[in-house]
Amino acid sequence: MGTTMLTGWGRTAPTPASLVPAGTDEQLADLVRSAGPRGLVARGLGRAYGDAAQNAGGTVVDMTGRDRVLHFDREAGTVVVEAGLSLDRLMREAIPLGWFVPVTPGTRFVTVGGAIAADIHGKNHHVHGSFCRHVLEFDLLCADGEVHSVRPGDDLFWATAGGMGLTGVVLRATVQLLPIETSRMRVDTERATDLDDLMDRLTRTDDQYTYSVAWIDCLSTGRRLGRGVLTRGWHAKAAELSTKDRARPLAFDPRVRLAAPRRLPGGLLNRYTVAAFNEMWYRKAPRERRDEIQPLATFFHPLDGVADWNRVYGPRGFVQYQFVVPFGAEEVLRTSVEAFASAGHASFLAVLKRFGAGNDGMLSFPDAGWTLALDVPVSAGLSPLLDRLDELVAGAGGRLYLAKDSRARAELIARMYPRLGRFRAVRDKYDPTGVFTSDLARRLAL
Ligand SMILES: Cc1cc2nc3c(=O)[nH]c(=O)nc-3n(C[C@H](O)[C@H](O)[C@H](O)COP(=O)(O)OP(=O)(O)OC[C@H]3O[C@@H](n4cnc5c(N)ncnc54)[C@H](O)[C@@H]3O)c2cc1C
């Protein structure tokens, strides 16, 4: 069988693997039973930034062909879906019926299997928790080729939730959706003049909103350090829509309109152009605007309007650095923002959010505290900066997000994830010979 070079969304560190379509349950079970010494891992839509869905020299199973909705209970809002179904497709099915996915990341182009494996979070984490809190059951193909039906009380549940595909292949899942009256959002936007102001606003009033996030201008320094724009909101009620929109309150048909240039002219993405962009973005936001009605896709997935936008960073790719630190460790956040601002890395995608309480996921990322996520093009000087921040994050009892990571050191991950030992015990029980593995698993000695 031929090999395919695979990368994550950040397009760093390509590795060759035998990429095989998942086929039926039986074909997949055969693949698992006959996996070679380099093992096997499932892959969804490849939106993890790093090497989680790569397996150099081994097998990678492409799950995206298994994308059917198997059952939709329109009364209860529960769906049984194949794990390769994208949240984009699920939304197109569910929204017109008055149901929304319980948690959506910043892109609709992730699969349900990928959402479970990373136990993804959205802007509503402080209210609804992570994705797996809304998963009622899933079928997991384990290393012995048997399918296990897994529920929240089972050891396999919280090992698989956030377990980055290392406990088996999720075949199907039952997900509880959220009821909505419309496909629009009611949104409040406000500007914050610096990091203190931003954090103060989030702390004081986040509880009033179902969804909350803040964009940070990561290049401004001095008095403006950490200035940003908060966008927070709720699902709009039918009565809040304009007369025209009320005719089709649940319409949902977002398009991918633009294609990003394959590569921007040399050096266009530098600290000066990005600083100018950030300035424009900040000024463009209203100082304060209440109750604006926006389409769902504008609020949740603005980047999905541009196909392949990850290519603008050029051939060296980019890193997304995301960490969470507990409340009380605000200094780590401040130090990080200062470090990025003074190093001048050209990041225009930087977001800050407050997480609510965590869950039982042994390798789940979200936990109560502040999470900062930013895209940074790979460049000289980036590695030492991130290594230094990793230490600060670990020292404060925080952690990095495995779905975004492509570069951390193994010993730090063990400090950041205190339940790693429990995860390994469950994995060893169901996969004693280590059939399920990936570049990420080897790099971080998971
Ligand atoms: C623009 C953008 C915005 C994002 N925003 C957020 C965000 O707001 N919040 C958030 O939490 N994440 C976010 N992410 C990350 C993304 O949600 C996760 O990486 C998610 O896991 C990607 O799903 P995927 O289907 O593309 O999986 P892949 O990237 O293909 O794989 C990711 C992991 O899932 C495993 N996996 C995939 N399918 C299965 C399966 N069927 N069974 C078992 N394991 C499986 C893989 O082995 C791998 O470990 C964002 C990513 C992008 C590109």
The ligand as an SDF file (V2000), in Angstrom:
LIG
                    3D

 53 58  0  0  0  0  0  0  0  0999 V2000
   -9.7020   27.0280   13.0840 C   0  0  0  0  0  0  0  0  0  0  0  0
   -9.7280   26.0680   14.2340 C   0  0  0  0  0  0  0  0  0  0  0  0
  -10.3830   26.4240   15.3760 C   0  0  0  0  0  0  0  0  0  0  0  0
  -10.4350   25.5520   16.4680 C   0  0  0  0  0  0  0  0  0  0  0  0
  -11.1060   25.9390   17.5780 N   0  0  0  0  0  0  0  0  0  0  0  0
  -11.1850   25.1130   18.6330 C   0  0  0  0  0  0  0  0  0  0  0  0
  -11.9300   25.4660   19.7830 C   0  0  0  0  0  0  0  0  0  0  0  0
  -12.4860   26.5630   19.8680 O   0  0  0  0  0  0  0  0  0  0  0  0
  -12.0160   24.5690   20.8070 N   0  0  0  0  0  0  0  0  0  0  0  0
  -11.4320   23.3330   20.7240 C   0  0  0  0  0  0  0  0  0  0  0  0
  -11.5510   22.5630   21.6800 O   0  0  0  0  0  0  0  0  0  0  0  0
  -10.7130   22.9680   19.6420 N   0  0  0  0  0  0  0  0  0  0  0  0
  -10.5850   23.8200   18.6000 C   0  0  0  0  0  0  0  0  0  0  0  0
   -9.8950   23.4200   17.4780 N   0  0  0  0  0  0  0  0  0  0  0  0
   -9.2570   22.0950   17.4690 C   0  0  0  0  0  0  0  0  0  0  0  0
  -10.2140   20.9820   16.9470 C   0  0  0  0  0  0  0  0  0  0  0  0
  -11.5070   21.1550   17.4770 O   0  0  0  0  0  0  0  0  0  0  0  0
   -9.6990   19.6220   17.4220 C   0  0  0  0  0  0  0  0  0  0  0  0
   -8.3740   19.4380   17.0650 O   0  0  0  0  0  0  0  0  0  0  0  0
  -10.5170   18.4400   16.8580 C   0  0  0  0  0  0  0  0  0  0  0  0
  -10.0340   17.2640   17.4630 O   0  0  0  0  0  0  0  0  0  0  0  0
  -10.3750   18.2990   15.3600 C   0  0  0  0  0  0  0  0  0  0  0  0
  -11.2440   17.2870   14.8830 O   0  0  0  0  0  0  0  0  0  0  0  0
  -10.9010   16.4960   13.5410 P   0  0  0  0  0  0  0  0  0  0  0  0
  -12.0950   15.7240   13.1320 O   0  0  0  0  0  0  0  0  0  0  0  0
  -10.3240   17.4290   12.5380 O   0  0  0  0  0  0  0  0  0  0  0  0
   -9.8110   15.4950   14.0830 O   0  0  0  0  0  0  0  0  0  0  0  0
   -8.2950   15.2350   13.6060 P   0  0  0  0  0  0  0  0  0  0  0  0
   -7.5520   16.4990   13.6500 O   0  0  0  0  0  0  0  0  0  0  0  0
   -8.2910   14.4800   12.3530 O   0  0  0  0  0  0  0  0  0  0  0  0
   -7.8220   14.3050   14.8180 O   0  0  0  0  0  0  0  0  0  0  0  0
   -7.7040   14.8490   16.1070 C   0  0  0  0  0  0  0  0  0  0  0  0
   -7.6210   13.7230   17.1340 C   0  0  0  0  0  0  0  0  0  0  0  0
   -8.8490   13.0170   17.1410 O   0  0  0  0  0  0  0  0  0  0  0  0
   -8.6160   11.6350   16.9700 C   0  0  0  0  0  0  0  0  0  0  0  0
   -9.7760   11.0780   16.2650 N   0  0  0  0  0  0  0  0  0  0  0  0
  -10.3790   11.5570   15.1660 C   0  0  0  0  0  0  0  0  0  0  0  0
  -11.4220   10.7730   14.8390 N   0  0  0  0  0  0  0  0  0  0  0  0
  -11.4710    9.7770   15.7480 C   0  0  0  0  0  0  0  0  0  0  0  0
  -12.3160    8.6530   15.9430 C   0  0  0  0  0  0  0  0  0  0  0  0
  -13.3450    8.3950   15.1330 N   0  0  0  0  0  0  0  0  0  0  0  0
  -12.0520    7.8300   16.9810 N   0  0  0  0  0  0  0  0  0  0  0  0
  -11.0250    8.0790   17.8340 C   0  0  0  0  0  0  0  0  0  0  0  0
  -10.2010    9.1320   17.6820 N   0  0  0  0  0  0  0  0  0  0  0  0
  -10.4220    9.9700   16.6670 C   0  0  0  0  0  0  0  0  0  0  0  0
   -7.3270   11.5620   16.1970 C   0  0  0  0  0  0  0  0  0  0  0  0
   -6.6790   10.3140   16.3880 O   0  0  0  0  0  0  0  0  0  0  0  0
   -6.5380   12.7080   16.7940 C   0  0  0  0  0  0  0  0  0  0  0  0
   -5.9140   12.2910   17.9810 O   0  0  0  0  0  0  0  0  0  0  0  0
   -9.8090   24.2740   16.3830 C   0  0  0  0  0  0  0  0  0  0  0  0
   -9.1390   23.9030   15.2060 C   0  0  0  0  0  0  0  0  0  0  0  0
   -9.0900   24.7990   14.1350 C   0  0  0  0  0  0  0  0  0  0  0  0
   -8.3760   24.4030   12.8880 C   0  0  0  0  0  0  0  0  0  0  0  0
  1  2  1  0
  2  3  1  0
  2 52  2  0
  3  4  2  0
  4  5  1  0
  4 50  1  0
  5  6  2  0
  6  7  1  0
  6 13  1  0
  7  8  2  0
  7  9  1  0
  9 10  1  0
 10 11  2  0
 10 12  1  0
 12 13  2  0
 13 14  1  0
 14 15  1  0
 14 50  1  0
 15 16  1  0
 16 17  1  0
 16 18  1  0
 18 19  1  0
 18 20  1  0
 20 21  1  0
 20 22  1  0
 22 23  1  0
 23 24  1  0
 24 25  2  0
 24 26  1  0
 24 27  1  0
 27 28  1  0
 28 29  2  0
 28 30  1  0
 28 31  1  0
 31 32  1  0
 32 33  1  0
 33 34  1  0
 33 48  1  0
 34 35  1  0
 35 36  1  0
 35 46  1  0
 36 37  1  0
 36 45  1  0
 37 38  2  0
 38 39  1  0
 39 40  1  0
 39 45  2  0
 40 41  1  0
 40 42  2  0
 42 43  1  0
 43 44  2  0
 44 45  1  0
 46 47  1  0
 46 48  1  0
 48 49  1  0
 50 51  2  0
 51 52  1  0
 52 53  1  0
M  END
$$$$
